[in-house]
């Protein structure tokens, strides 16, 4: 009996410590998430900077996402890719077009949202100098929820920079894309980037701490009954 009680006590203690550790981890995650949100809000409020060129591509990551950038160049003829999207305007597509910059490298530009019934009806951008401003976004490899990109069929569910560039035979392509700002009411409609971060870590932390408290109460009641 004493051995069983000892084993039970050890397991209960291990469970309590594990639940407390999970709670503390969620508190740490919440601190990180709040810092990330603050950082992104500062980037959104900052003045645009030149889009990073090849020398800076190695540093592209979460710390550069949502930076306001500008770039000049010419859109690549017949380079449009339609990426399935759902926005506040309904279902449709993002229209992604490569821009060959004045510096010689290429970046994919999400020119904006196009309704499903307008697919293929958007005039190609003119072969004239263009200036693009918008948000630097990280590539979205693979595809969407339960749907894989199909480059062979030119069917896209995410803005996968490398896959789209390979499909179009592009080289020297930036490892990010740019969500273009809104420039009017015509299609494609830019400026629809949703910047939202889930921050449920406090709820998760309280859940883990609450479960730890329940285990403590259960052990206390069990010990009183045995006694």
N, C-alpha and C positions, 0 to 999 in steps of 0.2 A: 504493500500500500504506500509506504513512504517513497519507494522508487517511482511509482506511478505519479505521485504528487510532485516529486522532484522534476520528472520529465515534463509534466504538464506545466509546471511553473516556468521551466526554461523556455518551452515553446511559447507560452503566453508573453514572457518578457521579450523574446525575439520578435514576436508579432508586433508588440507595442513599439519597440525600437524601430522596426521597419516602417510602420505607419507614420511615426514621428519624422523619420528621415524623409519620407515622401512629402510630408507636409512642408518641411524646411526647404526641400528642393523646389517645390512650387512657389514658395515665397521668394527664393532666389531667381526663379524664372520670371516672376512678376516684376522684380526690380530690373531685370534685363529688358523685359518687354517695354516697361515705362521709359527706360533710357532710349530704346530703339525708336519709340513713337516720338519722343522729344527730338531726337536727331533728325528723323524724317521731316518733321514739321519745320525744323530750321532750314532744311534743304529746299522745301517747297516755297518757303518765304524768301529765299536768297535770290540774288540776281543770276541770270543764266551765265554759264561759262562755256568755252569752246568744248565741243564733244571730244572725249579722249581719243588720241591717235594711237598708232601701233606701239609707241614707246611706253604707253600707260596701260595697255591691255592686260598685262599680267596682274595689275592691282584691281581689276574690276571684280566687285563682289558686293555683299550686303551693305558694306560701308559706303558704296557709291550709288546704290539704287535710289531712284527718285530724285537724282540731282537734276536741276534745270540746266539744259544744254542748248547750244545753237550750233548749226553746221551749214556750210554752203557747198553747192555742187550741182549736179544734173541728175535727174532721175533716169534710171536705166530703161530704155524702151522695151516694151513687152515683158516687163519683169514683175507684173502684179501676181500676188498670191492671196487667195481668200481663206481666212482662218475663221472657223465657226466661232460665234460669240453670242452672248446674251447680255444685254445692257438695259438701262432704264428706258430705252426706246424700243425694246422688244428684242426678238431674235433676229439674227442676221450674220454678218461677217465683219471681221477686221480686214481692211485692205492694206496689205503690206507690200511695199515697193522698195527696191534697193536704190540708194542714192550714191553715185560715185562722187566723192568729195573733191574739192579743188586741190587737196593735198595728195590725191591719187589712191586713197583707200576707199572702201565701200562700207556703208552702214545700212541696215534695213530700217525703214521708216514705216511705222504703223500710221498711215495717213488718216485713219479714222474708221467710223462705223458705217456700214452699208446695209440697208434692209435686204432681206432674203430675195424679194422680188426685183431688186436692182442689181443683183449679181451679174457681172458681165456687161452691164449697161453704163458703167462709169467710164468716161473718156480717159484715155491714157494721158498722163502728164506730158506737157509739151517739152520738147528738147531745148529748154532754155535754162539759163542760170536760175537756181532756186535757193531760197533760204528757209531753213526749217528750224523751229524752236519747239521744245517739248521736254519730256521727262525721260531720263535714261532708265531703261528697264532691263532686268536680267533675263537671259534666255529661258525658255520654257520647254525643256527637252521632253521627248517621248510622246506627248499627246494630252488629252483631257481625261476626265473621269470615265473609266471603262472603255475608252476609245483611243486607239493608237493612231498616230499620224501614218498616212499612207503616201509616201513621196512618189511612188510609181504612178499613182492615180492623181497626184497633185491635190490630195485631200488632207486638210489640216485641221486639227482640233486644239493646237497650241502654237505659240509663236516660237518655234524651235529654230533658232538662228542658223546653227550649223547644217541642219537637215534642209532647210529652205535654200540656203546658199549652195549646198551641194547639188540640189535638184536643178538649180538654175545655172550651174557651172560658174559660179562667182568665186573669185579669189581675193585674198587680202581683205577679208570681211571682219568688221568689228565683232567681238563676242557678246554684244548687247544689241538691243534695238531701241528706237526712240518712239515714244508715244507723242505724236504731233499735237500741238495746241489747237484749239478751235480757231478757225479763221473765217467762219461764216455759217450760214444755215444750209449750204448745199451739201451734197454727198460727195465724198465721204465726210462724215462729221467727226472732227477731232475733239480733243479736250474732255473725253469721257472716262479718263482713268479714274478708277475707284481706289483710293488709298485708305484702307481700313485694316486694322489688325485686331484679331480676337485677343481679348485679355481676360480670360476666365480663371487665371491662376489663383486668385484669392479664394474663389469658390472651391477650386480643387483642394487648396491647402486646408480650408476649413473642413472639407469632407474627410480628408485623411486624419486630421487632428480629432475630429468627431468620432471616427471609427476607433482611433486609439483610446479615446475616453470610454467608449462602449466596452472595449476589451478589458479595461481596468475595472469597470463596474461589474462585468461578468465574473472576473477572477475574484473580486471582493465577495460577491454573493456566493460563488461556489465554495470559497474557503470557509465562509460562515456556516454553510450547510454541512460541510464535512466536520467542522468543529462541533 
